[in-house]
Amino acid sequence: MPIKPNYSFEKRQRELEKKKKKAEKAQKKANPGPSHSREDDGAHAASAPQEGASSL
């Protein structure tokens, strides 16, 4: 007989993850300044070499 899935555990895990994401989003909104610009700089710098490599 196969093991019965524990749906309430899975639901609780999803709820906790949603709560965590919501808290992170609220924290980012409260402190939008420097952390956001650093992420953009890193993403832009990472994409630039890829463009150059594809043209070679």
C-alpha distance matrix in Angstrom:
0.0 3.8 6.6 8.8 12.3 15.2 17.7 20.5 20.5 20.9 23.6 25.4 25.5 27.0 29.5 30.6 31.2 33.2 35.2 35.9 37.1 39.2 40.8 41.6 43.1 45.3 46.4 47.5 49.3 51.1 52.1 52.6 55.5 55.2 51.5 51.2 54.2 52.9 49.7 51.8 54.1 51.3 49.6 53.0 54.0 50.7 51.1 54.8 54.3 51.6 54.1 56.7 54.4 53.4 57.1 58.0
3.8 0.0 3.8 6.3 9.1 12.4 14.9 17.8 17.6 17.6 20.4 22.4 22.2 23.6 26.2 27.3 27.7 29.7 31.9 32.5 33.6 35.8 37.4 38.1 39.6 41.8 42.9 43.8 45.7 47.6 48.6 48.9 51.8 51.5 47.8 47.4 50.4 49.1 45.9 47.9 50.3 47.5 45.8 49.2 50.2 46.9 47.3 51.0 50.6 47.9 50.4 53.1 50.8 49.9 53.5 54.5
6.6 3.8 0.0 3.8 6.4 9.1 12.1 14.7 14.2 14.6 17.5 19.1 19.1 20.8 23.2 24.1 24.7 26.9 28.8 29.4 30.8 32.9 34.4 35.2 36.8 38.9 39.9 41.0 42.9 44.6 45.7 46.2 49.1 48.9 45.2 45.0 48.1 46.8 43.7 45.9 48.3 45.5 44.0 47.5 48.5 45.4 46.0 49.7 49.4 46.9 49.5 52.1 50.1 49.3 53.0 54.0
8.8 6.3 3.8 0.0 3.8 6.5 9.0 11.7 12.0 12.4 14.8 16.7 17.2 18.6 20.8 22.1 23.0 24.8 26.6 27.7 29.0 30.8 32.5 33.6 35.0 36.9 38.2 39.4 41.1 42.8 44.1 44.6 47.7 47.8 44.1 43.8 47.0 46.0 42.9 45.1 47.6 45.1 43.5 47.0 48.3 45.3 45.8 49.5 49.5 47.0 49.4 52.3 50.4 49.5 53.2 54.5
12.3 9.1 6.4 3.8 0.0 3.8 5.8 8.9 8.9 8.7 11.3 13.3 13.6 14.9 17.2 18.6 19.2 21.0 23.0 24.0 25.2 27.1 28.8 29.8 31.2 33.1 34.5 35.7 37.3 39.1 40.4 40.8 43.9 44.1 40.4 40.1 43.3 42.3 39.2 41.3 44.0 41.5 40.0 43.4 44.8 41.9 42.4 46.2 46.3 43.8 46.2 49.1 47.4 46.6 50.2 51.6
15.2 12.4 9.1 6.5 3.8 0.0 3.8 5.6 5.5 6.6 8.9 10.3 11.1 12.9 14.6 15.9 17.1 18.9 20.4 21.6 23.2 24.8 26.3 27.7 29.2 30.8 32.2 33.6 35.2 36.7 38.2 38.9 42.1 42.4 38.8 38.6 42.0 41.1 38.1 40.5 43.2 40.8 39.5 43.1 44.4 41.7 42.4 46.2 46.5 44.3 46.7 49.6 48.1 47.5 51.1 52.5
17.7 14.9 12.1 9.0 5.8 3.8 0.0 3.8 5.4 5.1 6.1 8.5 9.9 10.6 12.2 14.2 15.4 16.5 18.3 20.0 21.2 22.5 24.4 25.8 27.0 28.6 30.3 31.7 32.9 34.6 36.3 36.9 40.2 40.7 37.2 36.8 40.2 39.7 36.6 38.7 41.6 39.5 38.0 41.5 43.1 40.6 41.0 44.8 45.4 43.1 45.3 48.4 47.1 46.3 49.8 51.5
20.5 17.8 14.7 11.7 8.9 5.6 3.8 0.0 3.8 5.5 5.0 6.1 8.6 9.9 10.4 12.2 14.2 15.3 16.3 18.3 20.0 20.9 22.4 24.4 25.6 26.8 28.5 30.3 31.4 32.8 34.7 35.6 39.0 39.6 36.2 36.0 39.6 39.1 36.3 38.6 41.5 39.6 38.3 41.8 43.5 41.1 41.8 45.6 46.3 44.3 46.5 49.6 48.5 47.8 51.3 53.1
20.5 17.6 14.2 12.0 8.9 5.5 5.4 3.8 0.0 3.8 5.4 5.1 6.2 8.7 9.9 10.6 12.4 14.3 15.3 16.5 18.5 20.0 21.1 22.7 24.4 25.8 27.0 28.7 30.3 31.6 33.1 34.1 37.3 37.6 34.1 34.2 37.7 36.9 34.1 36.6 39.3 37.2 36.1 39.8 41.2 38.8 39.7 43.5 44.0 42.1 44.5 47.4 46.2 45.8 49.4 50.9
20.9 17.6 14.6 12.4 8.7 6.6 5.1 5.5 3.8 0.0 3.8 5.4 5.1 6.3 8.7 9.9 10.7 12.5 14.3 15.4 16.7 18.4 20.1 21.2 22.6 24.4 25.9 27.1 28.7 30.4 31.8 32.4 35.6 35.9 32.4 32.1 35.5 34.8 31.8 34.1 36.9 34.8 33.4 37.0 38.5 36.0 36.7 40.5 41.1 39.0 41.3 44.3 43.1 42.5 46.1 47.7
23.6 20.4 17.5 14.8 11.3 8.9 6.1 5.0 5.4 3.8 0.0 3.8 5.4 5.1 6.2 8.7 9.9 10.6 12.3 14.3 15.4 16.5 18.4 20.1 21.1 22.5 24.4 25.8 26.9 28.6 30.4 31.1 34.5 35.2 31.8 31.4 34.9 34.6 31.7 33.8 36.8 35.1 33.6 37.1 38.9 36.7 37.2 41.0 41.9 39.9 42.0 45.2 44.3 43.6 47.0 48.9
25.4 22.4 19.1 16.7 13.3 10.3 8.5 6.1 5.1 5.4 3.8 0.0 3.8 5.4 5.0 6.2 8.6 9.9 10.5 12.3 14.3 15.2 16.5 18.4 19.9 21.0 22.5 24.4 25.6 26.9 28.7 29.7 33.1 33.7 30.4 30.4 34.0 33.5 30.9 33.3 36.2 34.5 33.4 37.0 38.7 36.6 37.5 41.2 42.1 40.4 42.6 45.7 44.9 44.5 47.9 49.7
25.5 22.2 19.1 17.2 13.6 11.1 9.9 8.6 6.2 5.1 5.4 3.8 0.0 3.8 5.4 5.1 6.2 8.7 9.8 10.5 12.4 14.2 15.4 16.6 18.4 20.0 21.1 22.6 24.3 25.7 27.1 28.0 31.1 31.4 27.9 27.9 31.5 30.7 28.0 30.5 33.3 31.3 30.3 33.9 35.4 33.2 34.2 37.9 38.7 37.0 39.3 42.3 41.4 41.1 44.5 46.2
27.0 23.6 20.8 18.6 14.9 12.9 10.6 9.9 8.7 6.3 5.1 5.4 3.8 0.0 3.8 5.5 5.1 6.2 8.6 9.8 10.6 12.2 14.2 15.4 16.4 18.3 20.0 21.1 22.5 24.3 25.8 26.3 29.6 30.2 26.8 26.3 29.8 29.5 26.5 28.7 31.7 30.0 28.6 32.1 33.9 31.8 32.5 36.2 37.2 35.4 37.4 40.6 39.9 39.3 42.7 44.6
29.5 26.2 23.2 20.8 17.2 14.6 12.2 10.4 9.9 8.7 6.2 5.0 5.4 3.8 0.0 3.8 5.4 5.1 6.1 8.6 10.0 10.5 12.3 14.3 15.3 16.5 18.4 20.0 21.0 22.5 24.4 25.3 28.7 29.7 26.5 26.2 29.9 29.8 27.1 29.4 32.5 31.0 29.9 33.3 35.3 33.5 34.2 37.9 39.1 37.5 39.5 42.7 42.2 41.8 45.0 47.0
30.6 27.3 24.1 22.1 18.6 15.9 14.2 12.2 10.6 9.9 8.7 6.2 5.1 5.5 3.8 0.0 3.8 5.5 5.0 6.1 8.7 9.8 10.5 12.3 14.2 15.3 16.5 18.4 19.9 21.0 22.6 23.8 27.1 27.7 24.4 24.6 28.3 27.8 25.4 28.0 30.9 29.3 28.6 32.1 33.8 32.1 33.2 36.7 37.9 36.5 38.7 41.7 41.2 41.1 44.4 46.2
31.2 27.7 24.7 23.0 19.2 17.1 15.4 14.2 12.4 10.7 9.9 8.6 6.2 5.1 5.4 3.8 0.0 3.8 5.4 5.0 6.2 8.5 9.9 10.6 12.2 14.2 15.3 16.5 18.3 19.9 21.1 21.8 25.0 25.4 22.0 21.9 25.5 25.0 22.3 24.8 27.7 26.0 25.1 28.6 30.3 28.5 29.5 33.1 34.2 32.8 35.0 38.0 37.5 37.3 40.6 42.5
33.2 29.7 26.9 24.8 21.0 18.9 16.5 15.3 14.3 12.5 10.6 9.9 8.7 6.2 5.1 5.5 3.8 0.0 3.8 5.4 5.2 6.1 8.6 9.9 10.5 12.2 14.2 15.3 16.4 18.3 20.0 20.5 23.9 24.9 21.8 21.2 24.9 25.0 22.3 24.4 27.6 26.4 25.2 28.5 30.6 29.1 29.8 33.3 34.8 33.4 35.2 38.4 38.2 37.8 40.9 43.1
35.2 31.9 28.8 26.6 23.0 20.4 18.3 16.3 15.3 14.3 12.3 10.5 9.8 8.6 6.1 5.0 5.4 3.8 0.0 3.8 5.5 5.1 6.2 8.7 9.9 10.5 12.3 14.3 15.3 16.5 18.5 19.6 23.1 24.2 21.2 21.1 24.9 25.0 22.9 25.2 28.3 27.2 26.6 29.9 31.8 30.6 31.6 35.0 36.6 35.4 37.3 40.4 40.3 40.2 43.3 45.4
35.9 32.5 29.4 27.7 24.0 21.6 20.0 18.3 16.5 15.4 14.3 12.3 10.5 9.8 8.6 6.1 5.0 5.4 3.8 0.0 3.8 5.4 5.1 6.2 8.6 9.9 10.6 12.4 14.2 15.3 16.6 17.8 21.0 21.6 18.4 18.7 22.4 22.1 19.9 22.6 25.4 24.2 23.8 27.2 28.9 27.6 28.9 32.3 33.7 32.8 34.9 37.7 37.7 37.8 40.9 42.8
37.1 33.6 30.8 29.0 25.2 23.2 21.2 20.0 18.5 16.7 15.4 14.3 12.4 10.6 10.0 8.7 6.2 5.2 5.5 3.8 0.0 3.8 5.4 5.1 6.1 8.6 9.8 10.5 12.2 14.1 15.3 15.7 19.0 19.8 16.6 16.2 19.9 20.0 17.5 19.8 22.9 21.8 21.0 24.3 26.3 25.1 26.1 29.5 31.1 30.1 31.9 34.9 35.0 35.0 37.9 40.1
39.2 35.8 32.9 30.8 27.1 24.8 22.5 20.9 20.0 18.4 16.5 15.2 14.2 12.2 10.5 9.8 8.5 6.1 5.1 5.4 3.8 0.0 3.8 5.5 5.1 6.2 8.6 9.9 10.5 12.3 14.3 15.0 18.6 20.1 17.3 16.8 20.6 21.2 19.1 21.1 24.4 23.9 23.1 26.1 28.4 27.6 28.4 31.6 33.6 32.6 34.2 37.3 37.7 37.6 40.3 42.6
40.8 37.4 34.4 32.5 28.8 26.3 24.4 22.4 21.1 20.1 18.4 16.5 15.4 14.2 12.3 10.5 9.9 8.6 6.2 5.1 5.4 3.8 0.0 3.8 5.4 5.1 6.2 8.7 9.8 10.5 12.4 13.9 17.3 18.5 15.9 16.2 20.0 20.3 18.8 21.2 24.1 23.6 23.5 26.5 28.4 27.8 29.1 32.2 34.0 33.5 35.2 38.1 38.5 38.7 41.5 43.6
41.6 38.1 35.2 33.6 29.8 27.7 25.8 24.4 22.7 21.2 20.1 18.4 16.6 15.4 14.3 12.3 10.6 9.9 8.7 6.2 5.1 5.5 3.8 0.0 3.8 5.4 5.0 6.2 8.6 9.8 10.6 11.6 14.7 15.5 12.6 12.8 16.6 16.7 15.0 17.6 20.4 19.8 19.7 22.8 24.6 24.1 25.4 28.5 30.3 29.9 31.6 34.4 34.9 35.3 37.9 40.0
43.1 39.6 36.8 35.0 31.2 29.2 27.0 25.6 24.4 22.6 21.1 19.9 18.4 16.4 15.3 14.2 12.2 10.5 9.9 8.6 6.1 5.1 5.4 3.8 0.0 3.8 5.4 5.1 6.1 8.6 9.9 10.0 13.6 15.1 12.6 11.9 15.7 16.5 14.7 16.6 19.8 19.7 19.2 22.0 24.3 23.9 24.8 27.8 30.0 29.4 30.8 33.8 34.5 34.6 37.1 39.5
45.3 41.8 38.9 36.9 33.1 30.8 28.6 26.8 25.8 24.4 22.5 21.0 20.0 18.3 16.5 15.3 14.2 12.2 10.5 9.9 8.6 6.2 5.1 5.4 3.8 0.0 3.8 5.5 5.0 6.2 8.7 9.9 13.5 15.6 13.7 13.4 17.1 18.3 17.2 19.0 22.0 22.3 22.2 24.7 27.0 27.0 28.0 30.7 33.0 32.7 34.0 36.9 37.8 38.0 40.4 42.8
46.4 42.9 39.9 38.2 34.5 32.2 30.3 28.5 27.0 25.9 24.4 22.5 21.1 20.0 18.4 16.5 15.3 14.2 12.3 10.6 9.8 8.6 6.2 5.0 5.4 3.8 0.0 3.8 5.4 5.0 6.2 8.3 11.5 13.0 11.0 11.7 15.3 16.0 15.4 17.7 20.2 20.4 20.9 23.5 25.3 25.5 26.9 29.5 31.7 31.7 33.2 35.8 36.7 37.3 39.7 41.9
47.5 43.8 41.0 39.4 35.7 33.6 31.7 30.3 28.7 27.1 25.8 24.4 22.6 21.1 20.0 18.4 16.5 15.3 14.3 12.4 10.5 9.9 8.7 6.2 5.1 5.5 3.8 0.0 3.8 5.4 5.1 5.4 8.8 10.3 8.2 8.2 11.8 12.9 12.1 14.1 16.8 17.3 17.6 20.0 22.0 22.4 23.6 26.1 28.4 28.5 29.8 32.4 33.5 34.1 36.3 38.5
49.3 45.7 42.9 41.1 37.3 35.2 32.9 31.4 30.3 28.7 26.9 25.6 24.3 22.5 21.0 19.9 18.3 16.4 15.3 14.2 12.2 10.5 9.8 8.6 6.1 5.0 5.4 3.8 0.0 3.8 5.5 5.4 9.1 11.8 10.8 10.0 13.3 15.2 14.6 15.9 18.8 19.8 19.8 21.8 24.2 24.8 25.6 28.0 30.6 30.7 31.6 34.3 35.7 36.0 38.0 40.5
51.1 47.6 44.6 42.8 39.1 36.7 34.6 32.8 31.6 30.4 28.6 26.9 25.7 24.3 22.5 21.0 19.9 18.3 16.5 15.3 14.1 12.3 10.5 9.8 8.6 6.2 5.0 5.4 3.8 0.0 3.8 6.1 9.1 11.8 11.3 11.6 14.7 16.3 16.4 18.0 20.4 21.5 22.1 24.0 26.1 26.9 28.1 30.3 32.8 33.2 34.3 36.8 38.2 38.8 40.7 43.1
52.1 48.6 45.7 44.1 40.4 38.2 36.3 34.7 33.1 31.8 30.4 28.7 27.1 25.8 24.4 22.6 21.1 20.0 18.5 16.6 15.3 14.3 12.4 10.6 9.9 8.7 6.2 5.1 5.5 3.8 0.0 3.8 5.9 8.1 7.8 8.8 11.5 12.9 13.6 15.4 17.3 18.5 19.6 21.4 23.1 24.2 25.7 27.6 30.0 30.7 31.8 34.1 35.6 36.4 38.3 40.5
52.6 48.9 46.2 44.6 40.8 38.9 36.9 35.6 34.1 32.4 31.1 29.7 28.0 26.3 25.3 23.8 21.8 20.5 19.6 17.8 15.7 15.0 13.9 11.6 10.0 9.9 8.3 5.4 5.4 6.1 3.8 0.0 3.8 6.7 6.7 6.1 8.7 10.9 11.4 12.4 14.7 16.3 16.9 18.4 20.5 21.8 22.8 24.7 27.4 28.0 28.8 31.2 32.9 33.6 35.3 37.6
55.5 51.8 49.1 47.7 43.9 42.1 40.2 39.0 37.3 35.6 34.5 33.1 31.1 29.6 28.7 27.1 25.0 23.9 23.1 21.0 19.0 18.6 17.3 14.7 13.6 13.5 11.5 8.8 9.1 9.1 5.9 3.8 0.0 3.8 5.9 6.0 7.0 9.3 10.9 11.7 13.1 15.2 16.5 17.4 19.1 20.9 22.2 23.5 26.3 27.4 28.1 30.1 32.0 33.0 34.5 36.7
55.2 51.5 48.9 47.8 44.1 42.4 40.7 39.6 37.6 35.9 35.2 33.7 31.4 30.2 29.7 27.7 25.4 24.9 24.2 21.6 19.8 20.1 18.5 15.5 15.1 15.6 13.0 10.3 11.8 11.8 8.1 6.7 3.8 0.0 3.8 5.5 5.4 6.3 8.9 10.2 10.7 12.5 14.5 15.5 16.6 18.5 20.3 21.4 23.8 25.2 26.3 27.9 29.7 31.1 32.6 34.5
51.5 47.8 45.2 44.1 40.4 38.8 37.2 36.2 34.1 32.4 31.8 30.4 27.9 26.8 26.5 24.4 22.0 21.8 21.2 18.4 16.6 17.3 15.9 12.6 12.6 13.7 11.0 8.2 10.8 11.3 7.8 6.7 5.9 3.8 0.0 3.8 5.6 5.3 6.5 9.0 10.2 10.9 12.7 14.6 15.7 16.8 18.8 20.5 22.7 23.7 25.1 27.0 28.4 29.6 31.5 33.4
51.2 47.4 45.0 43.8 40.1 38.6 36.8 36.0 34.2 32.1 31.4 30.4 27.9 26.3 26.2 24.6 21.9 21.2 21.1 18.7 16.2 16.8 16.2 12.8 11.9 13.4 11.7 8.2 10.0 11.6 8.8 6.1 6.0 5.5 3.8 0.0 3.8 5.5 5.3 6.5 8.9 10.2 10.9 12.5 14.5 15.6 16.9 18.8 21.3 22.0 23.0 25.3 26.8 27.7 29.5 31.7
54.2 50.4 48.1 47.0 43.3 42.0 40.2 39.6 37.7 35.5 34.9 34.0 31.5 29.8 29.9 28.3 25.5 24.9 24.9 22.4 19.9 20.6 20.0 16.6 15.7 17.1 15.3 11.8 13.3 14.7 11.5 8.7 7.0 5.4 5.6 3.8 0.0 3.8 5.4 5.1 6.2 8.6 9.9 10.5 12.2 14.2 15.4 16.6 19.3 20.5 21.2 23.1 25.1 26.2 27.6 29.7
52.9 49.1 46.8 46.0 42.3 41.1 39.7 39.1 36.9 34.8 34.6 33.5 30.7 29.5 29.8 27.8 25.0 25.0 25.0 22.1 20.0 21.2 20.3 16.7 16.5 18.3 16.0 12.9 15.2 16.3 12.9 10.9 9.3 6.3 5.3 5.5 3.8 0.0 3.8 5.4 5.1 6.2 8.6 9.9 10.6 12.2 14.3 15.6 17.7 19.1 20.4 22.0 23.6 25.1 26.7 28.5
49.7 45.9 43.7 42.9 39.2 38.1 36.6 36.3 34.1 31.8 31.7 30.9 28.0 26.5 27.1 25.4 22.3 22.3 22.9 19.9 17.5 19.1 18.8 15.0 14.7 17.2 15.4 12.1 14.6 16.4 13.6 11.4 10.9 8.9 6.5 5.3 5.4 3.8 0.0 3.8 5.5 5.2 6.2 8.6 10.0 10.6 12.3 14.4 16.5 17.2 18.7 20.8 22.0 23.2 25.2 27.1
51.8 47.9 45.9 45.1 41.3 40.5 38.7 38.6 36.6 34.1 33.8 33.3 30.5 28.7 29.4 28.0 24.8 24.4 25.2 22.6 19.8 21.1 21.2 17.6 16.6 19.0 17.7 14.1 15.9 18.0 15.4 12.4 11.7 10.2 9.0 6.5 5.1 5.4 3.8 0.0 3.8 5.4 5.1 6.0 8.5 9.8 10.6 12.3 15.1 15.8 16.6 18.8 20.5 21.4 23.0 25.3
54.1 50.3 48.3 47.6 44.0 43.2 41.6 41.5 39.3 36.9 36.8 36.2 33.3 31.7 32.5 30.9 27.7 27.6 28.3 25.4 22.9 24.4 24.1 20.4 19.8 22.0 20.2 16.8 18.8 20.4 17.3 14.7 13.1 10.7 10.2 8.9 6.2 5.1 5.5 3.8 0.0 3.8 5.5 5.2 6.0 8.5 10.0 10.7 13.2 14.8 15.7 17.2 19.1 20.5 21.9 23.8
51.3 47.5 45.5 45.1 41.5 40.8 39.5 39.6 37.2 34.8 35.1 34.5 31.3 30.0 31.0 29.3 26.0 26.4 27.2 24.2 21.8 23.9 23.6 19.8 19.7 22.3 20.4 17.3 19.8 21.5 18.5 16.3 15.2 12.5 10.9 10.2 8.6 6.2 5.2 5.4 3.8 0.0 3.8 5.5 5.2 6.1 8.6 10.1 11.8 13.0 14.8 16.4 17.5 19.2 21.1 22.6
49.6 45.8 44.0 43.5 40.0 39.5 38.0 38.3 36.1 33.4 33.6 33.4 30.3 28.6 29.9 28.6 25.1 25.2 26.6 23.8 21.0 23.1 23.5 19.7 19.2 22.2 20.9 17.6 19.8 22.1 19.6 16.9 16.5 14.5 12.7 10.9 9.9 8.6 6.2 5.1 5.5 3.8 0.0 3.8 5.5 5.1 6.2 8.8 10.9 11.1 12.6 14.9 16.0 17.0 19.1 21.1
53.0 49.2 47.5 47.0 43.4 43.1 41.5 41.8 39.8 37.0 37.1 37.0 33.9 32.1 33.3 32.1 28.6 28.5 29.9 27.2 24.3 26.1 26.5 22.8 22.0 24.7 23.5 20.0 21.8 24.0 21.4 18.4 17.4 15.5 14.6 12.5 10.5 9.9 8.6 6.0 5.2 5.5 3.8 0.0 3.8 5.4 5.2 6.3 9.3 10.2 10.7 12.8 14.7 15.7 17.1 19.3
54.0 50.2 48.5 48.3 44.8 44.4 43.1 43.5 41.2 38.5 38.9 38.7 35.4 33.9 35.3 33.8 30.3 30.6 31.8 28.9 26.3 28.4 28.4 24.6 24.3 27.0 25.3 22.0 24.2 26.1 23.1 20.5 19.1 16.6 15.7 14.5 12.2 10.6 10.0 8.5 6.0 5.2 5.5 3.8 0.0 3.8 5.5 5.4 7.2 9.3 10.5 11.6 13.2 15.1 16.5 18.0
50.7 46.9 45.4 45.3 41.9 41.7 40.6 41.1 38.8 36.0 36.7 36.6 33.2 31.8 33.5 32.1 28.5 29.1 30.6 27.6 25.1 27.6 27.8 24.1 23.9 27.0 25.5 22.4 24.8 26.9 24.2 21.8 20.9 18.5 16.8 15.6 14.2 12.2 10.6 9.8 8.5 6.1 5.1 5.4 3.8 0.0 3.8 5.6 6.3 7.1 9.4 10.9 11.6 13.3 15.5 16.8
51.1 47.3 46.0 45.8 42.4 42.4 41.0 41.8 39.7 36.7 37.2 37.5 34.2 32.5 34.2 33.2 29.5 29.8 31.6 28.9 26.1 28.4 29.1 25.4 24.8 28.0 26.9 23.6 25.6 28.1 25.7 22.8 22.2 20.3 18.8 16.9 15.4 14.3 12.3 10.6 10.0 8.6 6.2 5.2 5.5 3.8 0.0 3.8 5.7 5.3 6.5 9.0 10.1 10.9 12.9 15.0
54.8 51.0 49.7 49.5 46.2 46.2 44.8 45.6 43.5 40.5 41.0 41.2 37.9 36.2 37.9 36.7 33.1 33.3 35.0 32.3 29.5 31.6 32.2 28.5 27.8 30.7 29.5 26.1 28.0 30.3 27.6 24.7 23.5 21.4 20.5 18.8 16.6 15.6 14.4 12.3 10.7 10.1 8.8 6.3 5.4 5.6 3.8 0.0 3.8 5.4 5.3 6.6 8.8 10.2 11.3 13.2
54.3 50.6 49.4 49.5 46.3 46.5 45.4 46.3 44.0 41.1 41.9 42.1 38.7 37.2 39.1 37.9 34.2 34.8 36.6 33.7 31.1 33.6 34.0 30.3 30.0 33.0 31.7 28.4 30.6 32.8 30.0 27.4 26.3 23.8 22.7 21.3 19.3 17.7 16.5 15.1 13.2 11.8 10.9 9.3 7.2 6.3 5.7 3.8 0.0 3.8 5.4 5.1 6.1 8.6 10.1 11.0
51.6 47.9 46.9 47.0 43.8 44.3 43.1 44.3 42.1 39.0 39.9 40.4 37.0 35.4 37.5 36.5 32.8 33.4 35.4 32.8 30.1 32.6 33.5 29.9 29.4 32.7 31.7 28.5 30.7 33.2 30.7 28.0 27.4 25.2 23.7 22.0 20.5 19.1 17.2 15.8 14.8 13.0 11.1 10.2 9.3 7.1 5.3 5.4 3.8 0.0 3.8 5.4 5.1 6.2 8.8 10.2
54.1 50.4 49.5 49.4 46.2 46.7 45.3 46.5 44.5 41.3 42.0 42.6 39.3 37.4 39.5 38.7 35.0 35.2 37.3 34.9 31.9 34.2 35.2 31.6 30.8 34.0 33.2 29.8 31.6 34.3 31.8 28.8 28.1 26.3 25.1 23.0 21.2 20.4 18.7 16.6 15.7 14.8 12.6 10.7 10.5 9.4 6.5 5.3 5.4 3.8 0.0 3.8 5.5 5.3 6.5 9.1
56.7 53.1 52.1 52.3 49.1 49.6 48.4 49.6 47.4 44.3 45.2 45.7 42.3 40.6 42.7 41.7 38.0 38.4 40.4 37.7 34.9 37.3 38.1 34.4 33.8 36.9 35.8 32.4 34.3 36.8 34.1 31.2 30.1 27.9 27.0 25.3 23.1 22.0 20.8 18.8 17.2 16.4 14.9 12.8 11.6 10.9 9.0 6.6 5.1 5.4 3.8 0.0 3.8 5.5 5.3 6.7
54.4 50.8 50.1 50.4 47.4 48.1 47.1 48.5 46.2 43.1 44.3 44.9 41.4 39.9 42.2 41.2 37.5 38.2 40.3 37.7 35.0 37.7 38.5 34.9 34.5 37.8 36.7 33.5 35.7 38.2 35.6 32.9 32.0 29.7 28.4 26.8 25.1 23.6 22.0 20.5 19.1 17.5 16.0 14.7 13.2 11.6 10.1 8.8 6.1 5.1 5.5 3.8 0.0 3.8 5.5 5.4
53.4 49.9 49.3 49.5 46.6 47.5 46.3 47.8 45.8 42.5 43.6 44.5 41.1 39.3 41.8 41.1 37.3 37.8 40.2 37.8 35.0 37.6 38.7 35.3 34.6 38.0 37.3 34.1 36.0 38.8 36.4 33.6 33.0 31.1 29.6 27.7 26.2 25.1 23.2 21.4 20.5 19.2 17.0 15.7 15.1 13.3 10.9 10.2 8.6 6.2 5.3 5.5 3.8 0.0 3.8 5.5
57.1 53.5 53.0 53.2 50.2 51.1 49.8 51.3 49.4 46.1 47.0 47.9 44.5 42.7 45.0 44.4 40.6 40.9 43.3 40.9 37.9 40.3 41.5 37.9 37.1 40.4 39.7 36.3 38.0 40.7 38.3 35.3 34.5 32.6 31.5 29.5 27.6 26.7 25.2 23.0 21.9 21.1 19.1 17.1 16.5 15.5 12.9 11.3 10.1 8.8 6.5 5.3 5.5 3.8 0.0 3.8
58.0 54.5 54.0 54.5 51.6 52.5 51.5 53.1 50.9 47.7 48.9 49.7 46.2 44.6 47.0 46.2 42.5 43.1 45.4 42.8 40.1 42.6 43.6 40.0 39.5 42.8 41.9 38.5 40.5 43.1 40.5 37.6 36.7 34.5 33.4 31.7 29.7 28.5 27.1 25.3 23.8 22.6 21.1 19.3 18.0 16.8 15.0 13.2 11.0 10.2 9.1 6.7 5.4 5.5 3.8 0.0
